[in-house]
Amino acid sequence: MATELKFSDLEPALSSESLAAVASFGFTCMTPVQASSIPYFLKNKDVCVEATTGSGKTLAFGLPIFEILKRSVPETTEISKHDVFALIMAPTRELASQIHEVINKISQFHPRFKSVLFVGGTHITESCTAFEEHGGHIVIGTPGRILDVKNRITNVLTFKKLEVLVLDEADTLLDMGFRDTISQLLAFLPKQRRTGLFSATQTKEVRELARAGMRNPVSISVRVQTRPNANNDQNSDLVSRNNNAETPALPTLQQATPSTLDNCYMVCEYDQRPDEILNFLRTHLDKKIIVFCATCACVDYYSNVFEQIAKKGKLLPDTLAVLGFHGRMVPKKRTALYRKFVKLPSGVMFSTDVAARGVDIPDVDWIVQLAAPKDPAFFVHRVGRTARAGRTGGALLFVTSEEQSYVDLLRGRGVPLRERERTTALNDGDNLIETNSGPATCGSALLKAMKTLAMTDRTVLEAGSHAFMSFLRAYKEHMCCYIFRFEQLDIGAIARSYALLRLPKIPETRGVKGKPIEFEITNIDTSTVPYLHKEQEEARLRRLKEAYEAAEEEDKKAQSEARERKNSAKAAKQTAAEGESDGE
């Protein structure tokens, strides 16, 4: 949500070049995080900023960087293409790339300063060669790649002239295990610098990093303040500095999510959730939706299944774009899928938390969470993909009745949620996809269609089994294990939600602990389910034949050895009998 304060009213004032850059973005007024942090940055203060995602943090540090460089490196100063004056670190290549795009656009109005991007997905030598040949005054990238480049071309890439350091999504940087890498990079940087630390949540680790890498930072918290009164509830943006904000006359709740976000939860079992997703998509066909899943395997399964169902054009229109996105994808494929979804006017993308870490996908209307994140702090990151920069958006979380106390936990962390009623699942009469002659043990048209896919496509069959097992492992590792208790988990419902034909033989399905597992095995020989891809199926059949022949050969060998042992025993017995006869 924008304030009434204009960029042109800032004190200290922005240069004409920076104001022209702001105008190119189409902005006039600042967001609260920009209005509160830019002035301190311009006054050479270190800033530690906590603000909801999508609040305009990139411009909040992007503009001050160019203003500081403009003052510190005057026009009369000759600079080398390898002089690095600013360093910006982000947790993922997608976020780093977005920051690079914004910095590049601003640099068009400050042509003296060029930027360079260091992220994974390409060979390290490409990054090194690019910097050696073209240089860059503002280095943007992920910590690991920046450190790797630094170690390889240490004489070319130096930070002796560095003026500004920015850590974006600092809480996520630390959550992803970059603490040691960041510490190594900090050792290369001059002490006399300006540092900006931007984060959606102020964790203990973030505060420790601020103490270690900043000099008397100004702490800024930009959150939504809810003031209840007798007539209605009023939301406004609350800016506190150095934790000394005045105490309001009425009780206040500091909200961790944007006031423009409609945040909902729905109580339903795991095997009911695919139906809810389907019905949600059917009623939001003109919207852009991200569905967060627990694991990469879950993303692969649901994106595959819903894409096939959409292609059939029965339960979903064939025009619906369905994508899957997670961190284990080949970098080029992941980048291509990300760019494709950015350009889409509507569609659905199933994703892991890799899309929750600061990625700015324009015009996302809804966030749906098939399962709660393992780390509650990531809830804010997930829902922060929508309702960005003052736009409206919605979020929906699924929980079972046993998991419902998670909603209270979130509310206690400043995340308001309202309950949303369940919709009616498609029944047999709505089943427009024909099933085969095998028994159908699922109640809805969608689950029957999913089971049909599993009985006819081995890729879907195996994907469902992998997703099921990976989900169980993830559930057992949940940080809120006192809420998400594995012994209360309905494993049969989860198996049905992945349309399993039979339960995998793993310790979690033996039913020793927890709820009894209610699951009906489908009477089908799963070894006969083929791959639809011809070469893949031929390779599978070849492996089966080789395994059968090897087993047959092993059986023949065992029979031969058994005969030899029998004959040897018979001969030994006969020899012993003859010996006894001779003795007599």
LOVO-64402 format. One line per field, with one value per residue (C-alpha): residue in three letters; y, z, x. Coordinates in nm, 4 decimals, always signed. Example, Ala and Ser with C-alpha at 12.3 -4.5 7.8 and 13.67 -1.06 7.14 Angstrom:
2
rest	[Ala Ser]
yy	[-0.4500 -0.1060]
zz	[+0.7800 +0.7140]
xx	[+1.2300 +1.3670]
END
This chain:
584
rest	[Met Ala Thr Glu Leu Lys Phe Ser Asp Leu Glu Pro Ala Leu Ser Ser Glu Ser Leu Ala Ala Val Ala Ser Phe Gly Phe Thr Cys Met Thr Pro Val Gln Ala Ser Ser Ile Pro Tyr Phe Leu Lys Asn Lys Asp Val Cys Val Glu Ala Thr Thr Gly Ser Gly Lys Thr Leu Ala Phe Gly Leu Pro Ile Phe Glu Ile Leu Lys Arg Ser Val Pro Glu Thr Thr Glu Ile Ser Lys His Asp Val Phe Ala Leu Ile Met Ala Pro Thr Arg Glu Leu Ala Ser Gln Ile His Glu Val Ile Asn Lys Ile Ser Gln Phe His Pro Arg Phe Lys Ser Val Leu Phe Val Gly Gly Thr His Ile Thr Glu Ser Cys Thr Ala Phe Glu Glu His Gly Gly His Ile Val Ile Gly Thr Pro Gly Arg Ile Leu Asp Val Lys Asn Arg Ile Thr Asn Val Leu Thr Phe Lys Lys Leu Glu Val Leu Val Leu Asp Glu Ala Asp Thr Leu Leu Asp Met Gly Phe Arg Asp Thr Ile Ser Gln Leu Leu Ala Phe Leu Pro Lys Gln Arg Arg Thr Gly Leu Phe Ser Ala Thr Gln Thr Lys Glu Val Arg Glu Leu Ala Arg Ala Gly Met Arg Asn Pro Val Ser Ile Ser Val Arg Val Gln Thr Arg Pro Asn Ala Asn Asn Asp Gln Asn Ser Asp Leu Val Ser Arg Asn Asn Asn Ala Glu Thr Pro Ala Leu Pro Thr Leu Gln Gln Ala Thr Pro Ser Thr Leu Asp Asn Cys Tyr Met Val Cys Glu Tyr Asp Gln Arg Pro Asp Glu Ile Leu Asn Phe Leu Arg Thr His Leu Asp Lys Lys Ile Ile Val Phe Cys Ala Thr Cys Ala Cys Val Asp Tyr Tyr Ser Asn Val Phe Glu Gln Ile Ala Lys Lys Gly Lys Leu Leu Pro Asp Thr Leu Ala Val Leu Gly Phe His Gly Arg Met Val Pro Lys Lys Arg Thr Ala Leu Tyr Arg Lys Phe Val Lys Leu Pro Ser Gly Val Met Phe Ser Thr Asp Val Ala Ala Arg Gly Val Asp Ile Pro Asp Val Asp Trp Ile Val Gln Leu Ala Ala Pro Lys Asp Pro Ala Phe Phe Val His Arg Val Gly Arg Thr Ala Arg Ala Gly Arg Thr Gly Gly Ala Leu Leu Phe Val Thr Ser Glu Glu Gln Ser Tyr Val Asp Leu Leu Arg Gly Arg Gly Val Pro Leu Arg Glu Arg Glu Arg Thr Thr Ala Leu Asn Asp Gly Asp Asn Leu Ile Glu Thr Asn Ser Gly Pro Ala Thr Cys Gly Ser Ala Leu Leu Lys Ala Met Lys Thr Leu Ala Met Thr Asp Arg Thr Val Leu Glu Ala Gly Ser His Ala Phe Met Ser Phe Leu Arg Ala Tyr Lys Glu His Met Cys Cys Tyr Ile Phe Arg Phe Glu Gln Leu Asp Ile Gly Ala Ile Ala Arg Ser Tyr Ala Leu Leu Arg Leu Pro Lys Ile Pro Glu Thr Arg Gly Val Lys Gly Lys Pro Ile Glu Phe Glu Ile Thr Asn Ile Asp Thr Ser Thr Val Pro Tyr Leu His Lys Glu Gln Glu Glu Ala Arg Leu Arg Arg Leu Lys Glu Ala Tyr Glu Ala Ala Glu Glu Glu Asp Lys Lys Ala Gln Ser Glu Ala Arg Glu Arg Lys Asn Ser Ala Lys Ala Ala Lys Gln Thr Ala Ala Glu Gly Glu Ser Asp Gly Glu]
yy	[+0.0000 +0.3366 +0.6347 +0.9941 +1.0780 +1.1244 +1.0246 +1.3871 +1.4909 +1.2766 +1.4378 +1.4074 +1.4559 +1.2043 +1.3100 +1.3956 +1.0715 +0.8598 +1.0457 +0.9760 +0.6079 +0.6024 +0.7602 +0.4857 +0.2324 +0.4298 +0.5189 +0.8524 +0.7772 +0.5530 +0.2414 +0.2498 +0.0484 +0.2875 +0.5986 +0.4706 +0.3198 +0.5311 +0.8495 +0.6599 +0.4894 +0.8283 +0.9609 +0.6881 +0.4792 +0.1006 -0.0225 -0.3487 -0.3645 -0.6047 -0.5802 -0.8095 -0.9496 -0.7502 -0.4189 -0.2569 -0.3535 -0.3702 +0.0001 +0.0710 -0.0384 +0.0001 +0.3773 +0.4520 +0.2415 +0.4672 +0.7827 +0.6733 +0.5795 +0.9077 +1.0991 +0.8686 +0.8321 +1.1782 +1.2310 +1.3518 +1.0188 +0.7667 +0.4184 +0.0756 -0.1693 -0.4095 -0.1657 -0.3159 -0.0499 -0.2450 -0.6080 -0.7486 -1.1046 -1.2981 -1.6591 -1.7849 -1.7305 -1.6240 -1.3459 -1.2400 -1.2219 -1.0049 -0.7682 -0.7546 -0.6520 -0.3681 -0.2492 -0.2621 -0.0432 +0.2135 +0.2043 +0.3262 +0.6621 +0.6254 +0.4982 +0.5186 +0.2175 -0.1277 -0.4393 -0.8058 -1.1180 -1.4218 -1.7156 -2.0907 -2.2675 -2.1937 -2.3105 -2.1153 -2.0249 -1.8291 -1.6048 -1.5563 -1.4803 -1.2371 -1.0356 -1.0428 -0.9161 -0.6784 -0.6100 -0.4739 -0.2067 -0.3614 -0.7354 -0.9204 -1.2917 -1.5854 -1.6167 -1.9493 -1.8364 -1.4983 -1.6676 -1.9227 -1.6472 -1.4513 -1.7513 -1.8255 -1.4712 -1.3226 -1.0735 -0.9405 -0.9432 -0.7360 -0.5499 -0.2891 -0.0016 -0.1413 +0.1238 -0.0689 -0.4217 -0.5452 -0.8796 -0.9351 -1.1947 -1.2294 -1.4745 -1.7068 -1.6711 -1.8039 -2.0710 -2.2076 -2.2544 -1.9588 -1.8366 -1.9653 -1.8456 -1.4978 -1.4871 -1.5688 -1.2929 -1.0412 -1.1025 -0.9607 -0.6420 -0.3100 -0.2213 +0.1329 +0.0634 +0.1033 -0.2162 -0.2885 -0.6034 -0.6693 -0.9517 -1.0603 -1.1864 -1.0819 -1.4138 -1.4638 -1.5536 -1.2334 -1.0226 -1.1990 -1.1298 -0.7641 -0.7376 -0.9034 -0.7220 -0.3778 -0.0627 +0.0782 -0.0097 +0.1650 -0.1077 -0.0533 -0.2671 -0.2104 -0.4182 -0.3899 -0.2478 -0.3485 -0.1212 -0.2643 -0.0178 -0.0233 +0.0343 -0.1481 -0.2757 -0.0443 -0.1577 +0.0718 +0.0372 +0.0737 +0.1857 +0.1477 +0.2523 +0.1227 -0.0552 +0.2751 +0.3293 +0.5052 +0.2805 +0.3500 +0.4304 +0.1236 -0.2354 -0.3166 -0.6323 -0.6177 -0.8106 -1.0046 -1.0202 -0.7410 -0.5882 -0.6492 -1.0272 -1.2396 -1.5196 -1.8337 -2.1875 -2.4938 -2.8014 -3.1135 -3.4515 -3.5254 -3.7358 -3.4491 -3.1936 -3.2921 -3.2331 -2.8961 -2.7984 -2.9052 -2.7114 -2.4096 -2.4142 -2.4550 -2.1412 -1.9368 -2.0107 -1.6474 -1.6266 -1.6922 -1.9460 -2.1029 -2.4315 -2.5105 -2.8775 -3.0443 -3.1978 -3.2005 -3.5436 -3.4084 -3.1242 -3.3685 -3.5855 -3.3205 -3.1101 -3.4231 -3.5440 -3.2090 -3.1372 -3.4677 -3.4095 -3.0608 -3.1963 -3.4331 -3.1250 -3.2930 -3.2041 -2.8999 -2.6983 -2.7931 -2.4260 -2.4271 -2.3952 -2.6346 -2.6143 -2.7707 -2.5862 -2.7027 -2.6813 -3.0235 -2.9349 -2.8785 -2.5050 -2.4209 -2.5988 -2.4310 -2.0875 -2.1514 -2.2626 -1.9612 -1.7204 -1.8982 -1.8620 -1.4958 -1.4261 -1.6253 -1.4178 -1.7099 -2.0693 -2.2817 -2.3637 -2.6417 -2.5534 -2.6214 -2.3434 -2.2469 -2.0117 -1.8682 -1.7221 -1.3676 -1.4551 -1.1774 -1.3247 -1.0434 -1.0573 -1.3798 -1.3843 -1.6836 -1.8952 -2.2443 -2.4601 -2.8325 -2.8794 -2.6380 -2.5529 -2.7456 -2.4143 -2.1848 -1.8811 -1.9838 -1.9338 -1.5580 -1.6113 -1.8318 -1.6015 -1.3093 -1.4169 -1.2459 -0.9138 -0.7462 -0.3716 -0.2818 -0.5226 -0.7551 -1.1296 -1.4432 -1.7397 -2.0756 -2.3264 -2.6849 -2.8434 -3.1507 -3.1262 -3.2611 -2.9901 -2.7021 -2.5642 -2.4546 -2.1776 -2.0532 -2.0621 -1.8438 -1.6023 -1.5666 -1.4669 -1.1857 -1.3842 -1.3420 -1.6245 -1.6840 -2.0218 -2.1111 -2.3759 -2.6896 -2.7158 -3.0172 -3.2787 -3.4040 -3.7219 -4.0220 -3.8443 -3.5762 -3.8297 -3.7314 -3.9333 -4.2990 -4.5443 -4.8913 -5.2115 -5.2179 -5.1603 -4.7971 -4.7448 -4.3631 -4.1606 -3.8666 -3.8284 -3.6734 -3.9490 -4.2108 -4.0289 -4.0152 -4.3883 -4.4567 -4.2691 -4.4777 -4.8018 -4.6989 -4.4906 -4.6222 -4.2732 -4.1595 -4.4823 -4.4404 -4.0636 -4.1208 -4.3769 -4.1496 -3.8508 -4.0535 -4.1705 -3.8282 -3.6659 -3.9057 -3.8311 -3.4557 -3.4819 -3.6649 -3.3800 -3.0978 -2.8327 -2.8129 -3.1844 -3.1154 -3.0094 -3.2266 -3.5531 -3.8487 -4.0941 -3.8972 -3.8979 -4.0772 -4.2630 -4.4278 -4.0852 -3.9716 -4.2864 -4.2156 -3.8543 -3.9910 -4.2580 -4.5451 -4.8913 -5.0520 -4.9316 -4.9334 -5.1714 -4.9177 -4.8924 -4.6095 -4.8326 -5.1273 -4.9738 -5.0459 -4.6980 -4.4393 -4.4688 -4.7970 -4.7715 -4.7963 -4.8606 -5.0874 -5.2486 -5.2407 -5.5885 -5.5291 -5.6607 -5.3372 -5.5014 -5.4978 -5.1186 -4.9814 -4.6597 -4.4609 -4.3579 -4.6322 -4.6407 -4.6249 -4.9160 -5.1211 -5.0646 -5.1705 -5.4884 -5.5638 -5.5267 -5.7498 -6.0137 -5.9972 -6.0229 -6.3188 -6.4950 -6.4253 -6.5601 -6.8634 -6.9242 -6.8838 -7.1307 -7.3834 -7.3364 -7.3878 -7.7034 -7.8354 -7.7670 -7.9374 -8.2470 -8.2517 -8.2291 -8.5071 -8.7272 -8.6553 -8.7440 -9.0598 -9.1573 -9.0876 -9.2979 -9.5794 -9.5641 -9.5766 -9.8796 -10.0586 -9.9823 -10.1356 -10.4438 -10.4914 -10.4621 -10.7474]
zz	[+0.0000 -0.1047 +0.1263 +0.0389 +0.0465 -0.3009 -0.4135 -0.5094 -0.1452 -0.0004 +0.2263 +0.1400 -0.2114 -0.4893 -0.7965 -1.1176 -1.2679 -0.9917 -1.0135 -1.3862 -1.3102 -1.0638 -1.3267 -1.5736 -1.3294 -1.3194 -0.9505 -0.7857 -0.4177 -0.1965 -0.0092 +0.3716 +0.3554 +0.0961 +0.2860 +0.6103 +0.4915 +0.1969 +0.4023 +0.6512 +0.3715 +0.2081 +0.5413 +0.5403 +0.8065 +0.8180 +0.8070 +0.9251 +0.7714 +0.8454 +0.5979 +0.4340 +0.0954 -0.2034 -0.0179 -0.2575 -0.0904 -0.4166 -0.4900 -0.1182 -0.1548 -0.5329 -0.5416 -0.2421 -0.3984 -0.7033 -0.4926 -0.2659 -0.5635 -0.7368 -0.4296 -0.3435 -0.6978 -0.8594 -1.2332 -1.2163 -1.0708 -1.3240 -1.2532 -1.3799 -1.5168 -1.2395 -0.9523 -0.7415 -0.5431 -0.4368 -0.3552 -0.3386 -0.2177 -0.2580 -0.1680 -0.5115 -0.8710 -0.9567 -0.6975 -0.7895 -1.1555 -1.0678 -0.8650 -1.1572 -1.3923 -1.1608 -1.1073 -1.4829 -1.5443 -1.2898 -1.4338 -1.7667 -1.5922 -1.4200 -1.7186 -1.5388 -1.3217 -1.4704 -1.2965 -1.3278 -1.2262 -1.0608 -1.0229 -1.0751 -1.3735 -1.5942 -1.5765 -1.3307 -1.6043 -1.7861 -1.4818 -1.4425 -1.8113 -1.8197 -1.5305 -1.6673 -2.0078 -1.9152 -1.5437 -1.3230 -1.0555 -0.8854 -0.8243 -0.7758 -0.7096 -0.4753 -0.2016 -0.3226 -0.6810 -0.5735 -0.3422 -0.6093 -0.8635 -0.6042 -0.5219 -0.8892 -1.0040 -0.6716 -0.8306 -1.0690 -0.8459 -0.5380 -0.2963 -0.1786 -0.3065 -0.1916 -0.0623 -0.0129 +0.0902 +0.0717 +0.1966 +0.0582 +0.2170 +0.4912 +0.6932 +0.3944 +0.3234 +0.6722 +0.6562 +0.3382 +0.5086 +0.3624 +0.7012 +0.6524 +0.2920 +0.3914 +0.6728 +0.4262 +0.1919 +0.4768 +0.5514 +0.2069 +0.2523 +0.3974 +0.7418 +0.6340 +0.4221 +0.4269 +0.4902 +0.4298 +0.5663 +0.4374 +0.5655 +0.5930 +0.9476 +1.2152 +1.3473 +1.6116 +1.3380 +1.1454 +1.4565 +1.5195 +1.1607 +1.2026 +1.5135 +1.3377 +1.0039 +1.0733 +1.2621 +1.4870 +1.2418 +1.2370 +1.2911 +1.0884 +1.1075 +0.8554 +0.9384 +0.9262 +1.2410 +1.3285 +1.5722 +1.6902 +1.7900 +1.8603 +1.5010 +1.2744 +1.2295 +1.0646 +0.9074 +0.8459 +0.7898 +1.1103 +1.0863 +1.3957 +1.4172 +1.6734 +1.8469 +2.0074 +1.8338 +2.0433 +2.2116 +2.0593 +2.2773 +2.1598 +2.1646 +1.8457 +1.6605 +1.4340 +1.1256 +0.9412 +0.6108 +0.3820 +0.4677 +0.1053 +0.1483 +0.2004 +0.4074 +0.4500 +0.5780 +0.5094 +0.7298 +0.5127 +0.4951 +0.2623 +0.0200 -0.0127 -0.1140 -0.4817 -0.5264 -0.3546 -0.5837 -0.8876 -0.7816 -0.6969 -1.0415 -1.2120 -1.0394 -1.0886 -1.4507 -1.5201 -1.2244 -1.1794 -0.8973 -0.7184 -0.5364 -0.2783 -0.2164 +0.0504 -0.1696 -0.5222 -0.5824 -0.4830 -0.7329 -1.0094 -0.9361 -0.9151 -1.2041 -1.4226 -1.3209 -1.3480 -1.6805 -1.8226 -1.6863 -1.8394 -2.1749 -2.1821 -2.1540 -1.9384 -1.5728 -1.6630 -1.9860 -2.2189 -2.2323 -1.8668 -1.8330 -1.5682 -1.4673 -1.2063 -1.0450 -0.7892 -0.7006 -0.8310 -1.1890 -1.4403 -1.4076 -1.7695 -1.7477 -1.4165 -1.5578 -1.8698 -1.6632 -1.4357 -1.7307 -1.8940 -1.5814 -1.5456 -1.8962 -1.8555 -1.7919 -1.5963 -1.5015 -1.2129 -1.1031 -0.8515 -0.6584 -0.3570 -0.1302 -0.3930 -0.5282 -0.1804 -0.1378 -0.2630 -0.6196 -0.7715 -1.0157 -1.1343 -1.0806 -0.8786 -0.7595 -0.5251 -0.3145 -0.2249 +0.0241 -0.0072 +0.3102 +0.5679 +0.5339 +0.7589 +0.8982 +1.0134 +0.9197 +0.5554 +0.5715 +0.5406 +0.2488 +0.0677 +0.0968 +0.0159 -0.3500 -0.3832 -0.2656 -0.3569 -0.3857 -0.2694 -0.4989 -0.3632 -0.3412 -0.1667 +0.0121 +0.1131 +0.3568 +0.4023 +0.7482 +0.9028 +1.2236 +1.4154 +1.2628 +1.3271 +1.6186 +1.3520 +1.2666 +1.6266 +1.6069 +1.2950 +1.4472 +1.7441 +1.4994 +1.3503 +1.0604 +1.0502 +0.8906 +0.8354 +0.7789 +0.4324 +0.3890 +0.1867 -0.1614 -0.2906 -0.4569 -0.8059 -0.7798 -1.0075 -1.2264 -1.3008 -1.4053 -1.7660 -1.7954 -1.8599 -1.6273 -1.7262 -1.6021 -1.2869 -0.9526 -0.8450 -0.4747 -0.4799 -0.4214 -0.6577 -1.0307 -0.9964 -0.7753 -1.0122 -1.3043 -1.1120 -1.0402 -1.4069 -1.5017 -1.2516 -1.4025 -1.7580 -1.7242 -1.5272 -1.5016 -1.3017 -1.0983 -0.9932 -0.9412 -0.7016 -0.5012 -0.4791 -0.3800 -0.1104 +0.0471 +0.0272 +0.1880 +0.4835 +0.5338 +0.5199 +0.7644 +1.0175 +0.9962 +1.0546 +1.2925 +1.4611 +1.5432 +1.8482 +1.6036 +1.3035 +1.4932 +1.2743 +1.4922 +1.4181 +1.0432 +0.8272 +0.6016 +0.4089 +0.3167 +0.1952 -0.0141 -0.1729 -0.2413 -0.4633 -0.6176 -0.5052 -0.6216 -0.3235 -0.0294 -0.0622 +0.1762 +0.4039 +0.7868 +0.7892 +0.6306 +0.8669 +1.1032 +1.4171 +1.5563 +1.4975 +1.3341 +1.1717 +0.7984 +0.6044 +0.2418 -0.0212 -0.2515 -0.6222 -0.7746 -1.0545 -1.1283 -1.1210 -1.3133 -1.6216 -1.6125 -1.9071 -1.9705 -2.2456 -2.3824 -2.6317 -2.5712 -2.1953 -2.2023 -2.4298 -2.1862 -1.8939 -2.0707 -2.1573 -1.7929 -1.6877 -1.9399 -1.8240 -1.4624 -1.5446 -1.7357 -1.4567 -1.2004 -1.4174 -1.4567 -1.0825 -1.0239 -1.2604 -1.0860 -0.7464 -0.8692 -1.0135 -0.6873 -0.4948 -0.7166 -0.6704 -0.2949 -0.3019 -0.5177 -0.2948 +0.0137 -0.1536 -0.2596 +0.0898 +0.2418 -0.0001 +0.0735 +0.4439 +0.3996 +0.1947 +0.4641 +0.7314 +0.5140 +0.4638 +0.8356 +0.9048]
xx	[+0.0000 +0.1471 +0.1815 +0.1027 +0.4738 +0.6169 +0.9648 +1.0221 +0.9586 +1.2383 +1.4928 +1.7797 +1.6472 +1.6895 +1.8849 +1.7038 +1.8378 +1.6836 +1.3521 +1.3476 +1.4140 +1.1219 +0.8982 +0.9961 +0.8502 +0.5249 +0.5521 +0.4871 +0.4317 +0.6404 +0.5395 +0.5870 +0.9104 +1.0533 +0.9433 +1.0941 +1.4241 +1.5450 +1.6055 +1.8245 +2.0172 +2.0764 +2.2080 +2.4756 +2.3020 +2.2982 +1.9398 +1.7838 +1.4366 +1.1521 +0.8667 +0.6137 +0.7072 +0.5877 +0.6232 +0.8708 +1.1994 +1.3988 +1.3568 +1.4098 +1.7728 +1.8164 +1.7693 +1.9976 +2.2748 +2.2912 +2.2575 +2.5446 +2.7624 +2.6827 +2.8098 +3.1006 +3.2313 +3.2022 +3.2125 +3.5717 +3.6869 +3.8132 +3.6824 +3.7804 +3.5267 +3.6351 +3.5761 +3.2972 +3.1096 +2.7996 +2.7217 +2.3665 +2.3076 +1.9804 +1.8892 +1.7794 +1.8777 +1.5217 +1.5198 +1.8731 +1.7684 +1.4684 +1.6845 +1.9275 +1.6463 +1.5405 +1.9002 +1.9614 +1.6573 +1.7753 +2.1290 +1.9921 +1.9567 +2.2976 +2.5015 +2.8382 +2.7539 +2.7021 +2.5731 +2.6680 +2.4756 +2.6375 +2.3962 +2.4008 +2.2525 +2.5536 +2.9147 +3.1265 +3.3773 +3.1048 +3.0570 +3.4324 +3.4854 +3.1918 +3.3360 +3.6906 +3.5746 +3.2929 +3.3347 +3.0572 +3.0286 +2.7255 +2.7525 +2.4238 +2.3900 +2.3607 +2.6270 +2.7649 +2.8239 +2.9678 +3.2182 +3.3100 +3.3805 +3.5774 +3.7977 +3.8677 +3.9551 +4.0566 +4.2967 +4.0319 +3.7249 +3.8073 +3.5845 +3.8368 +3.6253 +3.2903 +3.0485 +2.7214 +2.6267 +2.2663 +2.1325 +1.7825 +1.5530 +1.8142 +1.6047 +1.5829 +1.9560 +2.0237 +1.7517 +1.9099 +2.2465 +2.4387 +2.5668 +2.9255 +2.9391 +2.8192 +3.0758 +3.3542 +3.2373 +3.2098 +3.5778 +3.6656 +3.4617 +3.5832 +3.4485 +3.3572 +3.0549 +2.6760 +2.4824 +2.1159 +1.9553 +1.6031 +1.3850 +1.0223 +1.0809 +1.3285 +1.4537 +1.7199 +1.9699 +1.8928 +1.9476 +2.2809 +2.3869 +2.2919 +2.5087 +2.8028 +2.7919 +2.6407 +2.7402 +2.4662 +2.1889 +1.8532 +1.5935 +1.2776 +0.9661 +0.6882 +0.3832 +0.0061 -0.1502 -0.5053 -0.6880 -1.0202 -1.2912 -1.6606 -1.7614 -1.5219 -1.1688 -0.9219 -0.5969 -0.3034 +0.0677 +0.2653 +0.6266 +0.8398 +1.2047 +1.4538 +1.1642 +1.0591 +0.7277 +0.4668 +0.2129 -0.1308 -0.4257 -0.6156 -0.4846 -0.2990 -0.2062 +0.0965 -0.0034 +0.2663 +0.0744 -0.0522 -0.3896 -0.4961 -0.4622 -0.7740 -0.6208 -0.8347 -0.8090 -1.0221 -1.0630 -1.0597 -0.8890 -0.6009 -0.8038 -1.0538 -0.7937 -0.7502 -1.1246 -1.0967 -0.8091 -1.0099 -1.3184 -1.1054 -0.9439 -1.2824 -1.4124 -1.0919 -1.0019 -0.9126 -0.6735 -0.3025 -0.2570 +0.0394 -0.0259 +0.2428 +0.3231 +0.5353 +0.8073 +0.9497 +0.7932 +0.4507 +0.4929 +0.5872 +0.2839 +0.0134 +0.1428 +0.1525 -0.1937 -0.3700 -0.1998 -0.3253 -0.6757 -0.6781 -0.5612 -0.8599 -1.0811 -1.3442 -1.3027 -1.0900 -1.0721 -0.7874 -0.6837 -0.5745 -0.1972 -0.0564 +0.3116 +0.5402 +0.8318 +1.0885 +1.4560 +1.5618 +1.4818 +1.7595 +1.8397 +1.7566 +1.4210 +1.3406 +1.4245 +1.2159 +0.9143 +0.9465 +0.9552 +0.6634 +0.4478 +0.5443 +0.4132 +0.0901 -0.2260 -0.3749 -0.2972 -0.1733 +0.1799 +0.2461 +0.5592 +0.7784 +0.9018 +1.1592 +0.8887 +0.8273 +1.1747 +1.1382 +1.0396 +0.8300 +0.5783 +0.3517 -0.0235 -0.0501 -0.4105 -0.4197 -0.1858 -0.3131 -0.1242 -0.1910 +0.0125 +0.1505 +0.5217 +0.7605 +0.8856 +0.6002 +0.8121 +0.7734 +0.3971 +0.4510 +0.6898 +0.4389 +0.1385 +0.3679 +0.3676 +0.0280 -0.1188 +0.2095 +0.2699 -0.0796 -0.2665 -0.5335 -0.4883 -0.6077 -0.4524 -0.5992 -0.4479 -0.5695 -0.5595 -0.7210 -0.9227 -0.6192 -0.3982 -0.6358 -0.4324 -0.1794 -0.4259 -0.4075 -0.0285 -0.0333 -0.2800 -0.0491 +0.2244 +0.0174 -0.1310 -0.5111 -0.7099 -1.0791 -1.2412 -1.3667 -1.6347 -1.5736 -1.7205 -1.9124 -1.6954 -1.7764 -1.9801 -2.0080 -2.2630 -2.0047 -1.7441 -1.6811 -1.3616 -1.4317 -1.2609 -1.1476 -1.3041 -1.0934 -1.2640 -1.3022 -1.2540 -1.2432 -1.5569 -1.5117 -1.4780 -1.1331 -0.9898 -1.1302 -0.9675 -0.6387 -0.6604 -0.7340 -0.4182 -0.2205 -0.3588 -0.2721 +0.0457 +0.3426 +0.4933 +0.1893 +0.1891 +0.5528 +0.5182 +0.2291 +0.4260 +0.7334 +0.5175 +0.3429 +0.6690 +0.8348 +0.5292 +0.5426 +0.9107 +0.8475 +0.5582 +0.7746 +1.0297 +0.7790 +0.9118 +0.5697 +0.5651 +0.3489 +0.0735 +0.1565 +0.1815 +0.2665 +0.0741 -0.2450 -0.1885 -0.4452 -0.2020 -0.4840 -0.6268 -0.2853 -0.2492 -0.5892 -0.4886 -0.2081 -0.4346 -0.2132 -0.3137 -0.1389 +0.0675 +0.4470 +0.6230 +0.7904 +0.8036 +0.5446 +0.2768 +0.3097 +0.0567 +0.2574 +0.1907 -0.0782 -0.4160 -0.5194 -0.4572 -0.7827 -0.6960 -0.8457 -0.5927 -0.6810 -0.6904 -0.4436 -0.0945 +0.1075 +0.3939 +0.1688 +0.1139 +0.3164 +0.5046 +0.3331 +0.6707 +0.7647 +1.1414 +1.0956 +0.8524 +1.0802 +1.3668 +1.1449 +1.0326 +1.3929 +1.4934 +1.2031 +1.3078 +1.6684 +1.5601 +1.3327 +1.6098 +1.8578 +1.6116 +1.5450 +1.9190 +1.9649 +1.6827 +1.8415 +2.1750 +2.0121 +1.8372 +2.1632 +2.3471 +2.0658 +2.0943 +2.4701 +2.4309 +2.1722 +2.3921 +2.6931 +2.4959 +2.3685 +2.7227 +2.8572 +2.5845 +2.6546 +3.0294 +2.9616 +2.7359 +3.0012 +3.2602 +3.0408 +2.9874 +3.3637 +3.4206 +3.1869]
END
